[in-house]
Amino acid sequence: MKTIHTAAYQRFLLLLVKARKEAGLTQQELSERLGRPQSYVSKFERGERRLDVIEFLEIARSLGGDPHKMLEEIVFVMPTDT
């Protein structure tokens, strides 16, 4: 199975959406901070576009979040045998 369809990746996406909303930002506002089109944010939030680690760091910083804390939350839903 591709990792984009795993519970851990879906949790990752939910955390990013939650962080954006808690920052009080719309998709458009986040996309402007990132220098990307709004469709970029929409696609990664819906799981249509996979993020790499550099993109994640850029997004986390644009949201004012701590990437370490965000990743810690994902660890709890990851299977221990991977």
Residue frames as qw, qx, qy, qz and C-alpha x, y, z in Angstrom:
[[0.000, 0.889, 0.457, 0.000, 0.00, 0.00, 0.00],
 [0.347, 0.549, -0.055, 0.759, 1.24, 3.48, -0.79],
 [0.330, -0.248, -0.563, 0.716, 1.94, 5.44, 2.37],
 [0.170, -0.131, -0.095, -0.972, -0.34, 8.27, 1.22],
 [0.638, -0.305, -0.467, -0.531, -3.27, 5.93, 1.99],
 [0.517, -0.122, -0.750, 0.395, -2.13, 4.90, 5.47],
 [0.413, -0.801, -0.433, 0.026, -3.71, 5.96, 8.74],
 [0.541, -0.468, -0.049, 0.697, -0.49, 7.73, 9.71],
 [0.244, 0.127, 0.352, 0.895, -0.46, 9.88, 6.57],
 [0.213, -0.675, -0.546, -0.450, -4.15, 10.71, 6.97],
 [0.522, -0.717, -0.320, 0.332, -3.42, 11.76, 10.56],
 [0.462, -0.179, 0.151, 0.855, -0.57, 13.91, 9.25],
 [0.042, 0.416, 0.466, 0.780, -2.97, 15.68, 6.88],
 [0.395, -0.756, -0.502, -0.143, -5.54, 16.19, 9.62],
 [0.553, -0.550, -0.171, 0.603, -2.86, 17.75, 11.82],
 [0.307, 0.036, 0.270, 0.912, -1.90, 20.18, 9.07],
 [0.170, -0.599, -0.517, -0.587, -5.52, 21.22, 8.50],
 [0.531, -0.722, -0.415, 0.157, -6.02, 21.61, 12.26],
 [0.518, -0.355, -0.028, 0.778, -2.85, 23.70, 12.57],
 [0.147, 0.292, 0.382, 0.864, -3.94, 25.95, 9.70],
 [0.335, -0.694, -0.501, -0.393, -7.36, 26.51, 11.24],
 [0.597, -0.641, -0.306, 0.374, -5.88, 27.12, 14.71],
 [0.422, -0.149, 0.115, 0.887, -3.58, 29.71, 13.13],
 [0.250, 0.712, 0.353, -0.554, -6.72, 31.42, 11.83],
 [0.015, 0.440, -0.555, -0.706, -5.64, 31.07, 8.20],
 [0.810, 0.430, 0.160, -0.366, -7.62, 30.21, 5.13],
 [0.841, 0.132, 0.381, 0.360, -6.12, 28.03, 2.42],
 [0.434, 0.821, 0.106, 0.356, -5.61, 31.20, 0.39],
 [0.249, -0.923, 0.260, -0.136, -3.74, 32.96, 3.19],
 [0.769, -0.393, 0.463, 0.199, -1.48, 29.96, 3.76],
 [0.766, 0.420, 0.327, 0.360, -0.80, 29.65, 0.05],
 [0.207, 0.937, -0.053, 0.276, 0.23, 33.32, -0.06],
 [0.499, -0.769, 0.400, 0.006, 2.66, 32.78, 2.82],
 [0.798, -0.122, 0.534, 0.250, 4.10, 29.81, 0.91],
 [0.115, 0.580, -0.445, -0.673, 4.23, 31.65, -2.41],
 [0.118, 0.071, 0.947, 0.289, 2.12, 28.93, -4.01],
 [0.408, -0.234, -0.418, -0.777, -1.35, 28.80, -5.56],
 [0.609, -0.227, 0.394, -0.650, -4.34, 28.02, -3.33],
 [0.909, 0.146, -0.262, -0.289, -4.79, 24.75, -5.21],
 [0.448, 0.397, -0.729, 0.333, -1.46, 23.55, -3.77],
 [0.243, -0.217, 0.662, -0.675, -2.84, 23.77, -0.23],
 [0.786, 0.067, 0.088, -0.609, -6.17, 22.27, -1.25],
 [0.809, 0.299, -0.489, -0.134, -4.52, 19.31, -2.95],
 [0.339, 0.285, -0.798, 0.409, -2.18, 18.40, -0.12],
 [0.398, -0.153, 0.528, -0.734, -4.94, 18.81, 2.48],
 [0.849, 0.143, 0.039, -0.507, -7.17, 16.40, 0.53],
 [0.703, -0.269, 0.646, 0.123, -4.33, 13.92, 0.00],
 [0.753, 0.637, 0.167, -0.018, -4.19, 14.49, -3.74],
 [0.465, 0.742, -0.362, 0.320, -0.62, 15.73, -3.54],
 [0.854, -0.333, -0.245, 0.315, 2.05, 14.12, -1.42],
 [0.097, -0.961, 0.225, -0.125, 4.32, 16.38, 0.62],
 [0.762, 0.215, -0.426, 0.437, 8.01, 15.84, 1.02],
 [0.593, -0.497, -0.389, 0.500, 9.88, 16.70, 4.20],
 [0.279, -0.019, 0.040, 0.959, 11.08, 20.10, 2.96],
 [0.252, -0.456, -0.432, -0.736, 7.56, 21.12, 2.00],
 [0.594, -0.592, -0.544, 0.039, 6.31, 19.99, 5.40],
 [0.505, -0.330, -0.254, 0.756, 8.92, 22.14, 7.15],
 [0.058, 0.177, 0.222, 0.957, 7.96, 25.17, 5.04],
 [0.432, -0.539, -0.524, -0.498, 4.29, 24.65, 5.83],
 [0.619, -0.523, -0.493, 0.315, 4.90, 24.13, 9.56],
 [0.377, -0.189, -0.116, 0.899, 6.96, 27.32, 9.74],
 [0.107, -0.306, -0.359, -0.875, 4.34, 29.26, 7.77],
 [0.553, -0.577, -0.524, -0.294, 1.76, 28.12, 10.30],
 [0.189, -0.695, 0.409, -0.561, 3.97, 29.13, 13.22],
 [0.933, -0.298, 0.000, -0.202, 4.01, 25.53, 14.41],
 [0.313, -0.618, 0.721, 0.028, 6.75, 23.31, 15.77],
 [0.700, 0.317, -0.547, -0.332, 7.44, 20.56, 13.21],
 [0.192, 0.231, -0.906, 0.298, 8.85, 18.30, 15.95],
 [0.383, 0.095, 0.638, -0.662, 5.64, 18.42, 17.98],
 [0.704, 0.328, -0.126, -0.616, 3.54, 17.87, 14.88],
 [0.581, 0.332, -0.733, -0.126, 5.52, 14.76, 13.99],
 [0.074, -0.172, 0.858, -0.478, 5.36, 13.42, 17.55],
 [0.630, 0.158, 0.354, -0.673, 1.58, 13.22, 17.24],
 [0.741, 0.379, -0.400, -0.384, 1.91, 11.08, 14.11],
 [0.196, 0.376, -0.889, 0.172, 4.22, 8.59, 15.81],
 [0.432, -0.043, 0.703, -0.563, 1.35, 7.42, 18.01],
 [0.796, 0.345, 0.199, -0.455, -0.68, 6.13, 15.03],
 [0.459, 0.572, -0.651, -0.195, 2.21, 4.48, 13.22],
 [0.977, -0.132, -0.153, -0.067, 2.45, 0.69, 13.42],
 [0.480, -0.751, 0.446, 0.078, 5.45, -0.39, 15.48],
 [0.814, -0.030, 0.517, 0.262, 6.59, -2.96, 12.90],
 [0.585, 0.768, 0.149, 0.213, 7.47, -0.39, 10.18]]
